[in-house]
Amino acid sequence: MTPKLESVLERLQEAETTEDLSNLVLDLRDIFDIEHVVYHCVKSSGDQYGILTYSHEWEARYVEQNYDRIDPVVLGCFQRFQPVEWKSLDWSPRNVRRFMDEALDSGVGNQGLSVPIRGPNGQFALFTVNHRASDDQWARYTETHQRDLILVAHYINTKALELDHSASLIAVPPLSPRESDALSLLAIGYSRAHAAETLRISEHTLRAYIESARLKLGSLNTTHAVATALSRGLIVV
């Protein structure tokens, strides 16, 4: 576990109110040396909750103009399960280009990474980091920080659900010793090949344990499974 991720987890464990959570999300700018951070969730009831570092003027303008209807980030994340690099999205329509120009003028960075998160009972959340940087600078940044940011996204969402007393976490069956071992090794950064070698099993068998754990946890992918297992105390690293 990296020092940055460890510091975030410590803060999350101590968070007892939504204000604590908001302060942590805002502090992620300094922790990860990033200009903007956004956590936004839509509950199954339709109620919304957001923490963001964009200007109040841009936030009001975005809502007033219903930009969520054309924002490629929002539309793209609704259609995807994996992290979304903003540069991979279609910004070519004229109205979308105008929207992006206005966003840039309002202080939004030209580079972004968004993590879509599906929660229990239809909850949907989006965690975004955003920055002004060249393509090369951003590629180096995401190569260094992407794994931690994905895990942080899921940890924050789990804490938000925990603090929202109207949302109930789905009970999870216990993981088997081998499932726990497999996720624990991935959590501390082992490759699948290294994890399989450590457990003295084939990579095919390792994949079976990971997939079994993922299904038990109701996770969308391996990274989400690791984050869920850690946040619920099913594995310790």
HUMO-V814739 format. One record per backbone hydrogen bond with DSSP energy under -1.0 kcal/mol. CO is the residue of the C=O (numbers start at 1). NH is the residue of the N-H. If there is no record, write none. Layout:
co = <CO | CO>
nh = <NH | NH>
//
This chain:
co = <2 | 3 | 4 | 5 | 6 | 7 | 8 | 9 | 10 | 11 | 17 | 18 | 19 | 20 | 21 | 22 | 23 | 24 | 26 | 27 | 28 | 29 | 36 | 38 | 39 | 40 | 41 | 42 | 43 | 47 | 49 | 51 | 55 | 56 | 57 | 58 | 59 | 60 | 61 | 62 | 63 | 66 | 67 | 67 | 71 | 72 | 73 | 74 | 84 | 85 | 86 | 93 | 94 | 95 | 96 | 97 | 98 | 99 | 100 | 101 | 102 | 103 | 104 | 111 | 112 | 113 | 114 | 115 | 117 | 120 | 123 | 124 | 125 | 126 | 127 | 128 | 129 | 130 | 131 | 134 | 135 | 136 | 137 | 138 | 139 | 140 | 141 | 142 | 145 | 146 | 147 | 148 | 149 | 150 | 151 | 152 | 153 | 154 | 155 | 156 | 157 | 158 | 159 | 160 | 163 | 164 | 176 | 177 | 178 | 179 | 180 | 181 | 182 | 183 | 184 | 185 | 186 | 191 | 192 | 193 | 194 | 195 | 196 | 202 | 203 | 204 | 205 | 206 | 207 | 208 | 209 | 210 | 211 | 212 | 213 | 214 | 221 | 222 | 223 | 224 | 225 | 226 | 227 | 228 | 229 | 229 | 230>
nh = <6 | 7 | 8 | 9 | 10 | 11 | 12 | 13 | 14 | 15 | 21 | 22 | 23 | 24 | 25 | 26 | 27 | 28 | 29 | 31 | 32 | 34 | 130 | 128 | 51 | 126 | 49 | 124 | 46 | 43 | 41 | 39 | 59 | 60 | 61 | 62 | 63 | 64 | 65 | 67 | 66 | 69 | 70 | 71 | 75 | 76 | 77 | 78 | 114 | 88 | 89 | 97 | 98 | 99 | 100 | 101 | 102 | 103 | 104 | 105 | 106 | 108 | 107 | 131 | 86 | 129 | 84 | 127 | 125 | 123 | 119 | 42 | 117 | 40 | 115 | 38 | 113 | 36 | 111 | 138 | 139 | 140 | 141 | 142 | 143 | 144 | 145 | 146 | 149 | 150 | 151 | 152 | 153 | 154 | 155 | 156 | 157 | 158 | 159 | 160 | 161 | 162 | 163 | 164 | 165 | 167 | 180 | 181 | 182 | 183 | 184 | 185 | 186 | 187 | 188 | 190 | 189 | 195 | 196 | 197 | 198 | 199 | 201 | 206 | 207 | 208 | 209 | 210 | 211 | 212 | 213 | 214 | 215 | 216 | 217 | 219 | 225 | 226 | 227 | 228 | 229 | 230 | 231 | 232 | 234 | 235 | 233>
//
